[in-house]
């Protein structure tokens, strides 16, 4: 029987390993047929920004093509693509506004704490992954 | 109603930029639908200290209109019915005397944490 997991993220892109861990947990849960709801709070609203672009690496001497480096929005898109409708993602609207992060990929929607509390009440488990 | 304990360890994380502690703010918003309580630990125990004078922020001639008053935010949370406690050992470790704290915050000893956690359906550790 599929279960529903709600995950709250706070870290902006490229600041902490917690983001990758959260993506791994999400991917694993989706892979097992469960439903996952991601609430992106604060800096995490930038994870799905459509304008992210990969770059070459002058230290390694590699081009953009050589790097083959998915940005966080690419990971999020991949998770949506593999989720078969079982991934929901909310970007906290006030956090989006103050960061100018409103141009995001297909998949997330705007929301707020009321959405999170509704998810908490209707999920089997809630995982809060804070920033530091 | 789902009972949730918000454990706040990180103190003063972007509080001037945000004009809030965003975890206290989020907890306050969630208190509309969930039975919330707060435990302050580590540097966040400072939020319970009564603060009479908070310096302005003035950069390039622009002033911050609303410098955060975190002791008042804790007070406001308690006025909404959110119980706020603090880890007693962390207050002692920071040389803060209990007499400096706002009314209403309750000490919890580290040894009492398991019993405290048992009272809640969920623990959100920020």
gemmi code that builds the backbone of each chain (N, CA, C; Angstrom):
import gemmi

chains = {
    "A": [
        ("UNK", (0.859, -1.196, 0.000), (0.000, 0.000, 0.000), (0.891, 1.241, 0.000)),
        ("UNK", (0.752, 2.119, -1.001), (1.632, 3.304, -1.048), (1.388, 4.230, 0.150)),
        ("UNK", (2.470, 4.793, 0.611), (2.360, 5.762, 1.698), (2.699, 7.149, 1.158)),
        ("UNK", (2.390, 8.151, 1.953), (2.656, 9.538, 1.552), (3.626, 10.175, 2.533)),
        ("UNK", (4.705, 10.681, 1.972), (5.758, 11.338, 2.750), (5.784, 12.815, 2.395)),
        ("UNK", (5.765, 13.646, 3.409), (5.945, 15.097, 3.205), (7.344, 15.470, 3.663)),
        ("UNK", (8.045, 16.207, 2.809), (9.414, 16.634, 3.106), (9.487, 18.153, 3.002)),
        ("UNK", (10.012, 18.797, 4.030), (10.239, 20.239, 3.974), (11.729, 20.484, 3.778)),
        ("UNK", (12.055, 21.283, 2.756), (13.452, 21.631, 2.475), (13.660, 23.114, 2.704)),
        ("UNK", (14.881, 23.495, 3.073), (15.184, 24.910, 3.268), (16.436, 25.370, 2.537)),
        ("UNK", (17.348, 24.446, 2.228), (18.633, 24.875, 1.683), (18.517, 25.381, 0.252)),
        ("UNK", (19.196, 26.495, -0.062), (19.261, 26.922, -1.455), (20.201, 25.989, -2.216)),
        ("UNK", (20.225, 26.116, -3.548), (21.104, 25.221, -4.327), (22.573, 25.413, -3.988)),
        ("UNK", (23.307, 24.319, -4.055), (24.772, 24.341, -4.005), (25.350, 24.821, -2.681)),
        ("UNK", (24.593, 24.669, -1.612), (25.111, 25.125, -0.322), (25.349, 23.999, 0.663)),
        ("UNK", (24.688, 22.859, 0.443), (24.807, 21.807, 1.451), (24.465, 20.442, 0.859)),
        ("UNK", (25.071, 19.399, 1.400), (24.782, 18.037, 0.940), (23.374, 17.588, 1.294)),
        ("UNK", (22.729, 18.313, 2.209), (21.369, 17.933, 2.587), (20.430, 17.907, 1.376)),
        ("UNK", (20.673, 18.796, 0.410), (19.781, 18.849, -0.756), (19.856, 17.545, -1.537)),
        ("UNK", (21.061, 17.086, -1.800), (21.206, 15.824, -2.532), (20.601, 14.670, -1.742)),
        ("UNK", (20.807, 14.673, -0.434), (20.210, 13.632, 0.391), (18.691, 13.658, 0.283)),
        ("UNK", (18.138, 14.849, 0.311), (16.683, 14.977, 0.187), (16.204, 14.471, -1.168)),
        ("UNK", (16.947, 14.786, -2.215), (16.584, 14.288, -3.551), (16.678, 12.763, -3.586)),
        ("UNK", (17.695, 12.190, -2.940), (17.836, 10.730, -2.896), (16.649, 10.088, -2.178)),
        ("UNK", (16.269, 10.685, -1.067), (15.136, 10.148, -0.301), (13.871, 10.212, -1.146)),
        ("UNK", (13.675, 11.344, -1.818), (12.494, 11.520, -2.670), (12.486, 10.482, -3.780)),
        ("UNK", (13.627, 10.326, -4.448), (13.742, 9.370, -5.551), (13.478, 7.944, -5.073)),
        ("UNK", (14.043, 7.612, -3.914), (13.870, 6.252, -3.384), (12.402, 5.990, -3.035)),
        ("UNK", (11.766, 6.971, -2.421), (10.357, 6.800, -2.041), (9.482, 6.667, -3.289)),
        ("UNK", (9.749, 7.510, -4.282), (8.973, 7.418, -5.533), (9.214, 6.075, -6.205)),
        ("UNK", (10.473, 5.627, -6.151), (10.818, 4.352, -6.782), (10.107, 3.169, -6.151)),
        ("UNK", (9.765, 3.318, -4.889), (9.046, 2.247, -4.195), (7.535, 2.398, -4.351)),
        ("UNK", (7.109, 3.370, -5.139), (5.681, 3.537, -5.402), (4.953, 4.449, -4.441)),
        ("UNK", (5.703, 5.112, -3.569), (5.057, 6.010, -2.599), (4.822, 7.391, -3.208)),
        ("UNK", (4.028, 8.181, -2.509), (3.770, 9.567, -2.892), (4.682, 10.478, -2.079)),
        ("UNK", (5.187, 11.497, -2.719), (6.059, 12.438, -2.011), (5.572, 13.856, -2.252)),
        ("UNK", (5.513, 14.611, -1.174), (5.149, 16.022, -1.249), (6.324, 16.833, -0.727)),
        ("UNK", (6.864, 17.710, -1.563), (7.995, 18.542, -1.180), (7.505, 19.967, -0.942)),
        ("UNK", (7.763, 20.468, 0.257), (7.469, 21.868, 0.564), (8.796, 22.600, 0.608)),
        ("UNK", (9.016, 23.477, -0.349), (10.267, 24.232, -0.422), (10.091, 25.546, 0.313)),
        ("UNK", (10.846, 25.678, 1.414), (10.762, 26.862, 2.272), (12.063, 27.623, 2.153)),
        ("UNK", (11.986, 28.925, 2.247), (13.161, 29.796, 2.205), (14.025, 29.521, 0.973)),
        ("UNK", (15.333, 29.329, 1.169), (16.242, 29.207, 0.031), (15.933, 28.055, -0.899)),
        ("UNK", (15.210, 27.065, -0.425), (14.899, 25.901, -1.268), (13.983, 26.251, -2.420)),
        ("UNK", (13.302, 27.411, -2.361), (12.457, 27.796, -3.494), (13.299, 28.034, -4.743)),
        ("UNK", (14.616, 28.225, -4.552), (15.495, 28.442, -5.699), (15.936, 27.142, -6.364)),
        ("UNK", (15.599, 26.018, -5.775), (16.003, 24.738, -6.358), (15.379, 24.504, -7.728)),
        ("UNK", (14.228, 25.098, -7.967), (13.503, 24.827, -9.207), (13.508, 26.021, -10.165)),
        ("UNK", (14.409, 26.960, -9.950), (14.459, 28.142, -10.814), (14.809, 27.748, -12.245)),
        ("UNK", (13.965, 28.148, -13.181), (14.123, 27.751, -14.581), (15.370, 28.349, -15.220)),
        ("UNK", (15.853, 29.464, -14.690), (16.986, 30.154, -15.319), (18.353, 29.615, -14.917)),
        ("UNK", (18.385, 28.571, -14.099), (19.688, 27.970, -13.764), (20.378, 27.491, -15.040)),
        ("UNK", (21.683, 27.692, -15.108), (22.428, 27.242, -16.282), (23.752, 26.626, -15.838)),
        ("UNK", (24.131, 25.497, -16.440), (25.421, 24.894, -16.088), (26.560, 25.735, -16.652)),
        ("UNK", (27.773, 25.488, -16.203), (28.917, 26.286, -16.654), (30.112, 25.373, -16.889)),
        ("UNK", (31.084, 25.867, -17.686), (32.322, 25.102, -17.856), (33.132, 25.138, -16.572)),
        ("UNK", (34.145, 24.331, -16.495), (34.964, 24.255, -15.284), (36.413, 24.578, -15.609)),
        ("UNK", (36.846, 25.799, -15.364), (38.214, 26.186, -15.716), (39.284, 25.475, -14.886)),
        ("UNK", (38.949, 25.008, -13.713), (39.925, 24.273, -12.905), (40.201, 22.915, -13.538)),
        ("UNK", (39.135, 22.266, -13.997), (39.305, 20.956, -14.638), (39.563, 21.095, -16.135)),
        ("UNK", (39.356, 22.277, -16.678), (39.537, 22.479, -18.115), (38.439, 21.849, -18.942)),
        ("UNK", (37.256, 21.749, -18.361), (36.153, 21.096, -19.070), (35.138, 22.113, -19.551)),
        ("UNK", (34.469, 21.774, -20.643), (33.418, 22.617, -21.213), (32.094, 22.262, -20.527)),
        ("UNK", (31.069, 23.016, -20.889), (29.723, 22.713, -20.378), (29.345, 21.292, -20.795)),
        ("UNK", (29.631, 20.973, -22.056), (29.285, 19.622, -22.535), (30.080, 18.550, -21.800)),
        ("UNK", (31.364, 18.841, -21.543), (32.212, 17.874, -20.832), (31.674, 17.627, -19.423)),
        ("UNK", (31.243, 18.709, -18.780), (30.821, 18.626, -17.382), (29.559, 17.785, -17.207)),
        ("UNK", (28.659, 17.885, -18.204), (27.383, 17.136, -18.110), (26.792, 17.268, -16.707)),
        ("UNK", (26.618, 18.519, -16.299), (26.290, 18.792, -14.903), (24.832, 19.211, -14.754)),
        ("UNK", (23.970, 18.305, -14.295), (22.575, 18.731, -14.071), (22.513, 19.777, -12.959)),
        ("UNK", (21.757, 20.811, -13.185), (21.532, 21.764, -12.103), (20.392, 21.237, -11.231)),
        ("UNK", (20.123, 21.901, -10.128), (19.103, 21.357, -9.216), (17.729, 21.337, -9.876)),
        ("UNK", (17.463, 22.291, -10.755), (16.162, 22.260, -11.433), (16.059, 21.050, -12.363)),
        ("UNK", (17.205, 20.596, -12.904), (17.209, 19.395, -13.755), (16.911, 18.159, -12.915)),
        ("UNK", (17.471, 18.104, -11.714), (17.161, 16.978, -10.819), (15.682, 16.979, -10.467)),
        ("UNK", (15.163, 18.165, -10.148), (13.746, 18.246, -9.800), (12.877, 17.825, -10.988)),
        ("UNK", (13.238, 18.292, -12.189), (12.484, 17.895, -13.391), (12.515, 16.385, -13.579)),
        ("UNK", (13.683, 15.800, -13.353), (13.814, 14.348, -13.505), (12.924, 13.615, -12.506)),
        ("UNK", (12.868, 14.142, -11.306), (12.010, 13.508, -10.296), (10.539, 13.610, -10.703)),
        ("UNK", (10.153, 14.781, -11.209), (8.770, 14.908, -11.704), (8.511, 13.929, -12.833)),
        ("UNK", (9.505, 13.792, -13.727), (9.339, 12.935, -14.888), (9.177, 11.471, -14.532)),
        ("UNK", (9.832, 11.070, -13.457), (9.784, 9.655, -13.082), (8.661, 9.354, -12.098)),
        ("UNK", (7.985, 10.385, -11.629), (7.065, 10.218, -10.493), (5.685, 9.710, -10.872)),
        ("UNK", (5.359, 9.782, -12.150), (4.043, 9.290, -12.578), (2.909, 9.952, -11.779)),
        ("UNK", (3.047, 11.235, -11.551), (1.994, 11.980, -10.858), (2.043, 11.900, -9.349)),
        ("UNK", (3.047, 11.191, -8.801), (3.059, 10.994, -7.346), (3.946, 11.981, -6.609)),
        ("UNK", (4.457, 12.979, -7.318), (5.261, 14.014, -6.679), (4.513, 15.334, -6.743)),
        ("UNK", (4.345, 15.941, -5.597), (3.824, 17.301, -5.522), (4.934, 18.173, -4.954)),
        ("UNK", (4.967, 19.432, -5.411), (6.025, 20.329, -4.947), (5.425, 21.702, -4.793)),
        ("UNK", (5.545, 22.253, -3.619), (5.086, 23.617, -3.378), (6.273, 24.494, -3.037)),
        ("UNK", (6.367, 25.632, -3.703), (7.331, 26.670, -3.333), (6.601, 27.690, -2.472)),
        ("UNK", (7.119, 27.951, -1.293), (6.488, 28.901, -0.378), (6.472, 30.284, -1.006)),
        ("UNK", (5.274, 30.820, -1.196), (5.108, 32.028, -1.998), (5.824, 33.254, -1.470)),
        ("UNK", (5.761, 33.495, -0.166), (6.431, 34.684, 0.374), (7.942, 34.562, 0.217)),
        ("UNK", (8.460, 33.348, 0.350), (9.891, 33.104, 0.164), (10.280, 33.332, -1.301)),
        ("UNK", (9.392, 32.931, -2.205), (9.618, 33.158, -3.637), (9.681, 34.654, -3.914)),
        ("UNK", (8.743, 35.388, -3.367), (8.658, 36.830, -3.652), (9.905, 37.550, -3.180)),
        ("UNK", (10.350, 37.274, -1.967), (11.479, 38.068, -1.459), (12.803, 37.649, -2.100)),
        ("UNK", (12.830, 36.510, -2.769), (14.043, 36.071, -3.459), (13.973, 36.294, -4.976)),
        ("UNK", (12.840, 36.739, -5.460), (12.697, 36.916, -6.914), (12.822, 35.601, -7.651)),
        ("UNK", (12.338, 34.531, -7.028), (12.544, 33.185, -7.584), (11.282, 32.650, -8.254)),
        ("UNK", (10.500, 33.524, -8.848), (9.191, 33.129, -9.340), (9.154, 32.407, -10.667)),
        ("UNK", (10.264, 32.379, -11.390), (10.262, 31.706, -12.691), (10.780, 30.292, -12.524)),
        ("UNK", (9.855, 29.354, -12.323), (10.321, 27.991, -12.060), (9.888, 27.023, -13.139)),
        ("UNK", (10.438, 25.844, -13.085), (10.160, 24.796, -14.071), (8.713, 24.327, -13.928)),
        ("UNK", (8.295, 23.513, -14.894), (6.965, 22.917, -14.804), (6.952, 21.891, -13.667)),
        ("UNK", (5.881, 21.938, -12.889), (5.769, 20.965, -11.803), (5.397, 21.595, -10.481)),
        ("UNK", (6.235, 22.497, -9.925), (5.894, 23.116, -8.649), (4.727, 24.091, -8.783)),
        ("UNK", (4.103, 24.347, -7.637), (3.079, 25.376, -7.583), (3.345, 26.270, -6.381)),
        ("UNK", (2.711, 27.399, -6.362), (2.878, 28.349, -5.264), (1.990, 27.944, -4.089)),
        ("UNK", (2.484, 28.124, -2.881), (1.660, 27.813, -1.726), (2.202, 28.482, -0.483)),
        ("UNK", (1.804, 27.960, 0.681), (2.215, 28.568, 1.934), (2.091, 27.596, 3.094)),
        ("UNK", (2.307, 28.084, 4.317), (2.257, 27.198, 5.494), (0.940, 26.444, 5.638)),
        ("UNK", (-0.159, 27.032, 5.190), (-1.441, 26.322, 5.302), (-1.418, 25.037, 4.473)),
        ("UNK", (-0.756, 25.081, 3.328), (-0.617, 23.866, 2.514), (0.226, 22.837, 3.246)),
        ("UNK", (1.303, 23.310, 3.887), (2.179, 22.386, 4.609), (1.429, 21.709, 5.743)),
        ("UNK", (0.674, 22.489, 6.513), (-0.035, 21.869, 7.637), (-1.093, 20.879, 7.139)),
        ("UNK", (-1.719, 21.201, 6.013), (-2.688, 20.255, 5.443), (-1.987, 18.962, 5.040)),
        ("UNK", (-0.800, 19.078, 4.457), (-0.028, 17.894, 4.093), (0.383, 17.105, 5.336)),
        ("UNK", (0.833, 17.813, 6.384), (1.249, 17.141, 7.620), (0.119, 16.280, 8.159)),
        ("UNK", (-1.078, 16.850, 8.105), (-2.229, 16.137, 8.687), (-2.642, 14.938, 7.843)),
        ("UNK", (-2.337, 14.979, 6.558), (-2.804, 13.906, 5.674), (-1.692, 12.981, 5.189)),
        ("UNK", (-0.473, 13.139, 5.697), (0.643, 12.283, 5.279), (0.903, 11.199, 6.321)),
        ("UNK", (1.598, 10.166, 5.900), (1.992, 9.114, 6.840), (3.214, 9.535, 7.650)),
        ("UNK", (4.058, 10.367, 7.085), (5.242, 10.828, 7.805), (5.657, 12.188, 7.267)),
        ("UNK", (6.274, 12.978, 8.136), (6.776, 14.306, 7.761), (8.242, 14.396, 8.142)),
        ("UNK", (9.045, 14.876, 7.201), (10.475, 15.025, 7.443), (10.857, 16.483, 7.196)),
        ("UNK", (11.330, 17.145, 8.235), (11.788, 18.530, 8.108), (13.312, 18.515, 8.015)),
        ("UNK", (13.844, 19.012, 6.912), (15.293, 19.063, 6.717), (15.699, 20.531, 6.745)),
        ("UNK", (16.206, 20.999, 7.888), (16.454, 22.433, 8.032), (17.756, 22.854, 7.367)),
        ("UNK", (17.961, 24.144, 7.340), (19.237, 24.688, 6.910), (20.009, 25.131, 8.145)),
        ("UNK", (21.276, 25.378, 7.998), (22.071, 25.855, 9.128), (23.035, 26.950, 8.668)),
    ],
    "B": [
        ("UNK", (-5.934, 16.944, 17.463), (-5.055, 17.762, 16.633), (-3.626, 17.228, 16.752)),
        ("UNK", (-2.912, 17.223, 15.635), (-1.531, 16.734, 15.626), (-0.663, 17.626, 16.504)),
        ("UNK", (0.073, 16.992, 17.423), (0.952, 17.749, 18.336), (2.379, 17.732, 17.799)),
        ("UNK", (2.946, 18.912, 17.616), (4.271, 19.051, 17.032), (5.166, 19.892, 17.929)),
        ("UNK", (6.381, 19.409, 18.141), (7.393, 20.189, 18.859), (8.413, 20.695, 17.850)),
        ("UNK", (8.543, 22.010, 17.745), (9.570, 22.628, 16.905), (10.795, 22.865, 17.768)),
        ("UNK", (11.889, 22.194, 17.455), (13.130, 22.367, 18.207), (14.034, 23.291, 17.408)),
        ("UNK", (14.313, 24.438, 17.983), (15.081, 25.461, 17.263), (16.469, 25.574, 17.866)),
        ("UNK", (17.478, 25.246, 17.070), (18.871, 25.277, 17.534), (19.637, 26.476, 16.998)),
        ("UNK", (19.380, 26.805, 15.752), (20.119, 27.874, 15.077), (19.560, 29.230, 15.477)),
        ("UNK", (20.351, 29.986, 16.176), (19.882, 31.307, 16.548), (20.419, 32.367, 15.595)),
        ("UNK", (19.622, 33.383, 15.353), (20.060, 34.544, 14.570), (20.501, 34.172, 13.158)),
        ("UNK", (19.788, 33.237, 12.554), (20.078, 32.899, 11.162), (19.257, 33.834, 10.270)),
        ("UNK", (19.938, 34.809, 9.713), (19.335, 35.763, 8.769), (18.159, 36.527, 9.372)),
        ("UNK", (18.164, 36.709, 10.694), (17.015, 37.358, 11.333), (16.916, 38.839, 10.973)),
        ("UNK", (18.040, 39.489, 10.719), (17.957, 40.908, 10.352), (17.455, 41.046, 8.920)),
        ("UNK", (17.973, 40.198, 8.012), (17.496, 40.235, 6.612), (16.001, 39.964, 6.541)),
        ("UNK", (15.556, 38.985, 7.328), (14.163, 38.558, 7.264), (13.255, 39.394, 8.160)),
        ("UNK", (13.830, 40.072, 9.142), (13.068, 40.792, 10.170), (12.222, 39.829, 10.997)),
        ("UNK", (12.631, 38.611, 11.058), (11.952, 37.551, 11.807), (12.946, 36.431, 12.008)),
        ("UNK", (12.667, 35.550, 12.993), (13.263, 34.234, 12.912), (12.264, 33.403, 12.117)),
        ("UNK", (12.678, 32.864, 10.982), (11.700, 32.236, 10.080), (11.151, 30.925, 10.620)),
        ("UNK", (11.837, 30.314, 11.577), (11.281, 29.106, 12.180), (10.192, 29.481, 13.178)),
        ("UNK", (10.432, 30.520, 13.981), (9.373, 30.992, 14.881), (8.168, 31.456, 14.063)),
        ("UNK", (8.448, 32.145, 12.968), (7.363, 32.626, 12.102), (6.552, 31.456, 11.551)),
        ("UNK", (7.260, 30.438, 11.049), (6.594, 29.276, 10.465), (5.787, 28.540, 11.527)),
        ("UNK", (6.367, 28.426, 12.702), (5.671, 27.778, 13.825), (4.386, 28.519, 14.154)),
        ("UNK", (4.462, 29.838, 14.158), (3.276, 30.651, 14.438), (2.188, 30.410, 13.392)),
        ("UNK", (2.591, 30.317, 12.131), (1.616, 30.059, 11.066), (1.009, 28.675, 11.217)),
        ("UNK", (1.840, 27.688, 11.550), (1.339, 26.312, 11.686), (0.422, 26.159, 12.898)),
        ("UNK", (0.570, 27.054, 13.880), (-0.227, 26.965, 15.107), (-1.709, 27.187, 14.843)),
        ("UNK", (-2.041, 27.663, 13.652), (-3.454, 27.840, 13.306), (-4.129, 26.475, 13.118)),
        ("UNK", (-3.336, 25.485, 12.701), (-3.917, 24.182, 12.359), (-3.347, 23.017, 13.145)),
        ("UNK", (-2.183, 23.229, 13.770), (-1.539, 22.161, 14.518), (-1.311, 22.610, 15.957)),
        ("UNK", (-1.213, 21.650, 16.862), (-0.951, 21.945, 18.275), (0.567, 22.044, 18.449)),
        ("UNK", (1.085, 23.281, 18.368), (2.534, 23.495, 18.298), (3.128, 23.844, 19.664)),
        ("UNK", (4.374, 23.454, 19.853), (5.172, 23.902, 20.991), (6.589, 24.122, 20.478)),
        ("UNK", (7.378, 24.870, 21.223), (8.738, 25.202, 20.814), (9.718, 24.851, 21.920)),
        ("UNK", (10.847, 24.275, 21.520), (11.976, 24.094, 22.430), (13.150, 24.879, 21.844)),
        ("UNK", (13.671, 25.836, 22.614), (14.852, 26.590, 22.214), (16.077, 25.902, 22.767)),
        ("UNK", (17.063, 25.665, 21.902), (18.300, 25.082, 22.402), (19.474, 25.770, 21.729)),
        ("UNK", (20.658, 25.433, 22.182), (21.887, 26.016, 21.634), (21.778, 27.547, 21.628)),
        ("UNK", (22.239, 28.200, 20.586), (22.229, 29.665, 20.585), (20.821, 30.248, 20.605)),
        ("UNK", (19.845, 29.479, 20.207), (18.463, 29.987, 20.161), (17.906, 30.260, 21.558)),
        ("UNK", (18.547, 29.769, 22.616), (18.066, 30.086, 23.974), (18.116, 31.595, 24.227)),
        ("UNK", (18.965, 32.287, 23.467), (19.064, 33.745, 23.608), (17.750, 34.447, 23.283)),
        ("UNK", (16.902, 33.792, 22.503), (15.630, 34.410, 22.128), (14.743, 34.663, 23.346)),
        ("UNK", (14.995, 33.912, 24.417), (14.158, 34.061, 25.616), (14.663, 35.163, 26.542)),
        ("UNK", (15.775, 35.773, 26.188), (16.345, 36.832, 27.028), (15.613, 38.136, 26.757)),
        ("UNK", (15.143, 38.785, 27.821), (14.466, 40.067, 27.675), (15.453, 41.109, 27.159)),
        ("UNK", (15.079, 41.748, 26.065), (16.000, 42.673, 25.384), (15.355, 44.037, 25.302)),
        ("UNK", (15.966, 45.000, 25.943), (15.372, 46.335, 25.967), (15.903, 47.249, 24.875)),
        ("UNK", (17.084, 46.935, 24.391), (17.706, 47.851, 23.435), (18.252, 47.062, 22.257)),
        ("UNK", (17.694, 47.307, 21.084), (18.176, 46.629, 19.881), (18.684, 47.692, 18.924)),
        ("UNK", (19.916, 47.522, 18.477), (20.518, 48.546, 17.612), (19.852, 48.564, 16.246)),
        ("UNK", (19.742, 49.764, 15.680), (19.230, 49.912, 14.314), (20.232, 49.372, 13.305)),
        ("UNK", (19.734, 49.095, 12.106), (20.617, 48.798, 10.976), (20.493, 49.936, 9.988)),
        ("UNK", (21.631, 50.517, 9.667), (21.634, 51.651, 8.752), (22.772, 51.418, 7.765)),
        ("UNK", (22.432, 51.120, 6.526), (23.435, 50.842, 5.501), (23.248, 51.801, 4.337)),
        ("UNK", (24.301, 52.540, 4.010), (24.218, 53.468, 2.881), (23.111, 54.484, 3.049)),
        ("UNK", (22.776, 54.812, 4.279), (21.729, 55.783, 4.532), (20.345, 55.185, 4.586)),
        ("UNK", (20.234, 53.907, 4.299), (18.919, 53.257, 4.348), (18.789, 52.525, 5.674)),
        ("UNK", (17.671, 52.779, 6.352), (17.467, 52.179, 7.686), (16.512, 50.998, 7.590)),
        ("UNK", (16.796, 49.979, 8.392), (15.839, 48.871, 8.518), (14.696, 49.357, 9.393)),
        ("UNK", (13.465, 49.270, 8.869), (12.318, 49.819, 9.601), (11.926, 48.958, 10.782)),
        ("UNK", (12.245, 47.683, 10.703), (11.677, 46.755, 11.670), (12.736, 45.745, 12.097)),
        ("UNK", (13.672, 46.185, 12.923), (14.699, 45.267, 13.410), (14.014, 44.213, 14.289)),
        ("UNK", (14.360, 42.949, 14.124), (13.629, 41.906, 14.840), (13.775, 42.000, 16.355)),
        ("UNK", (12.687, 41.796, 17.058), (12.666, 41.734, 18.509), (12.246, 40.320, 18.877)),
        ("UNK", (13.220, 39.441, 18.976), (12.921, 38.021, 19.064), (12.305, 37.652, 20.406)),
        ("UNK", (12.655, 38.387, 21.472), (12.010, 38.074, 22.751), (10.520, 38.390, 22.665)),
        ("UNK", (10.192, 39.436, 21.948), (8.771, 39.778, 21.773), (8.070, 38.769, 20.877)),
        ("UNK", (8.804, 38.232, 19.895), (8.201, 37.215, 19.027), (7.910, 35.945, 19.823)),
        ("UNK", (8.807, 35.604, 20.752), (8.577, 34.434, 21.605), (7.360, 34.695, 22.491)),
        ("UNK", (7.293, 35.910, 23.017), (6.144, 36.318, 23.834), (4.834, 36.195, 23.061)),
        ("UNK", (4.873, 36.654, 21.825), (3.670, 36.615, 20.973), (3.248, 35.179, 20.704)),
        ("UNK", (4.216, 34.314, 20.532), (3.916, 32.886, 20.330), (3.196, 32.329, 21.551)),
        ("UNK", (3.726, 32.655, 22.719), (3.103, 32.140, 23.939), (1.697, 32.714, 24.108)),
        ("UNK", (1.510, 33.947, 23.708), (0.174, 34.557, 23.788), (-0.819, 33.827, 22.881)),
        ("UNK", (-0.302, 33.175, 21.835), (-1.161, 32.390, 20.929), (-1.391, 30.984, 21.454)),
        ("UNK", (-0.823, 30.687, 22.617), (-1.029, 29.358, 23.190), (0.067, 28.358, 22.853)),
        ("UNK", (1.171, 28.824, 22.276), (2.288, 27.924, 21.959), (3.229, 27.888, 23.168)),
        ("UNK", (3.377, 26.726, 23.772), (4.282, 26.592, 24.917), (5.719, 26.693, 24.432)),
        ("UNK", (6.525, 27.484, 25.131), (7.934, 27.645, 24.758), (8.801, 27.234, 25.932)),
        ("UNK", (9.706, 26.318, 25.669), (10.650, 25.902, 26.696), (12.071, 26.080, 26.161)),
        ("UNK", (13.029, 25.962, 27.057), (14.422, 26.096, 26.642), (15.243, 25.032, 27.351)),
        ("UNK", (16.343, 24.651, 26.698), (17.214, 23.643, 27.271), (18.071, 24.299, 28.354)),
        ("UNK", (17.850, 23.857, 29.576), (18.460, 24.522, 30.737), (19.987, 24.536, 30.661)),
        ("UNK", (20.560, 23.408, 30.264), (22.031, 23.328, 30.221), (22.622, 24.320, 29.220)),
        ("UNK", (21.891, 24.587, 28.137), (22.420, 25.504, 27.115), (22.388, 26.950, 27.620)),
        ("UNK", (21.428, 27.258, 28.484), (21.383, 28.595, 29.072), (22.573, 28.779, 30.021)),
        ("UNK", (22.804, 27.764, 30.836), (23.918, 27.809, 31.797), (25.242, 27.909, 31.051)),
        ("UNK", (25.382, 27.142, 29.981), (26.637, 27.115, 29.221), (26.958, 28.478, 28.615)),
        ("UNK", (25.914, 29.279, 28.413), (26.115, 30.611, 27.820), (26.181, 31.700, 28.884)),
        ("UNK", (26.194, 31.295, 30.131), (26.330, 32.261, 31.227), (25.131, 33.172, 31.362)),
        ("UNK", (23.957, 32.696, 30.976), (22.751, 33.527, 31.041), (21.983, 33.149, 32.304)),
        ("UNK", (21.693, 34.135, 33.128), (20.927, 33.868, 34.339), (19.436, 33.845, 34.022)),
        ("UNK", (18.731, 32.942, 34.673), (17.278, 32.807, 34.440), (16.516, 34.101, 34.696)),
        ("UNK", (17.060, 34.936, 35.573), (16.357, 36.190, 35.907), (16.266, 37.133, 34.706)),
        ("UNK", (17.072, 36.877, 33.676), (17.060, 37.741, 32.492), (16.015, 37.312, 31.464)),
        ("UNK", (15.334, 36.194, 31.730), (14.410, 35.659, 30.731), (13.029, 36.288, 30.829)),
        ("UNK", (12.334, 36.289, 29.700), (10.947, 36.750, 29.698), (10.089, 35.764, 30.479)),
        ("UNK", (8.971, 36.239, 30.973), (8.061, 35.373, 31.734), (7.430, 34.331, 30.824)),
        ("UNK", (7.242, 33.146, 31.385), (6.453, 32.145, 30.664), (7.270, 31.037, 30.019)),
        ("UNK", (8.550, 31.290, 29.711), (9.362, 30.214, 29.119), (9.764, 29.254, 30.231)),
        ("UNK", (9.759, 27.978, 29.910), (9.998, 26.937, 30.919), (11.307, 26.203, 30.660)),
        ("UNK", (12.094, 25.939, 31.691), (13.337, 25.175, 31.495), (13.043, 23.683, 31.352)),
        ("UNK", (13.829, 23.038, 30.536), (13.788, 21.578, 30.399), (15.225, 21.097, 30.496)),
        ("UNK", (15.472, 20.150, 31.394), (16.819, 19.587, 31.497), (17.011, 18.559, 30.384)),
        ("UNK", (18.275, 18.394, 29.967), (18.555, 17.447, 28.894), (18.014, 16.064, 29.211)),
        ("UNK", (18.110, 15.658, 30.480), (17.634, 14.324, 30.863), (16.122, 14.188, 30.710)),
        ("UNK", (15.450, 15.324, 30.656), (13.983, 15.300, 30.536), (13.518, 15.289, 29.085)),
        ("UNK", (14.448, 15.409, 28.137), (14.046, 15.515, 26.730), (13.261, 14.297, 26.225)),
        ("UNK", (13.676, 13.080, 26.540), (12.889, 11.935, 26.036), (11.433, 12.010, 26.487)),
        ("UNK", (11.229, 12.356, 27.748), (9.857, 12.461, 28.253), (9.108, 13.587, 27.551)),
        ("UNK", (9.808, 14.681, 27.257), (9.177, 15.791, 26.528), (8.790, 15.333, 25.126)),
        ("UNK", (9.722, 14.685, 24.438), (9.459, 14.261, 23.062), (8.278, 13.297, 22.997)),
        ("UNK", (8.139, 12.483, 24.025), (7.060, 11.477, 24.053), (5.674, 12.125, 24.020)),
        ("UNK", (5.612, 13.390, 24.391), (4.310, 14.074, 24.450), (3.817, 14.493, 23.067)),
        ("UNK", (4.668, 14.352, 22.046), (4.327, 14.897, 20.731), (4.201, 13.804, 19.673)),
        ("UNK", (3.395, 14.123, 18.661), (3.260, 13.217, 17.520), (4.437, 13.362, 16.571)),
        ("UNK", (4.941, 14.597, 16.449), (6.053, 14.851, 15.545), (7.045, 15.807, 16.194)),
        ("UNK", (8.317, 15.610, 15.882), (9.383, 16.530, 16.306), (9.998, 17.101, 15.044)),
        ("UNK", (9.984, 18.421, 14.903), (10.629, 19.080, 13.769), (11.887, 19.737, 14.326)),
        ("UNK", (13.045, 19.236, 13.927), (14.299, 19.761, 14.466), (14.908, 20.692, 13.427)),
        ("UNK", (14.916, 21.981, 13.694), (15.343, 22.986, 12.712), (16.833, 23.285, 12.908)),
    ],
}
model = gemmi.Model(1)
for chain_id, residues in chains.items():
    chain = gemmi.Chain(chain_id)
    for i, (resn, *xyz) in enumerate(residues, 1):
        res = gemmi.Residue()
        res.name, res.seqid = resn, gemmi.SeqId(i, " ")
        for name, pos in zip(("N", "CA", "C"), xyz):
            atom = gemmi.Atom()
            atom.name, atom.element = name, gemmi.Element(name[0])
            atom.pos, atom.b_iso = gemmi.Position(*pos), 0.0
            res.add_atom(atom)
        chain.add_residue(res)
    model.add_chain(chain)
structure = gemmi.Structure()
structure.add_model(model)
structure.setup_entities()
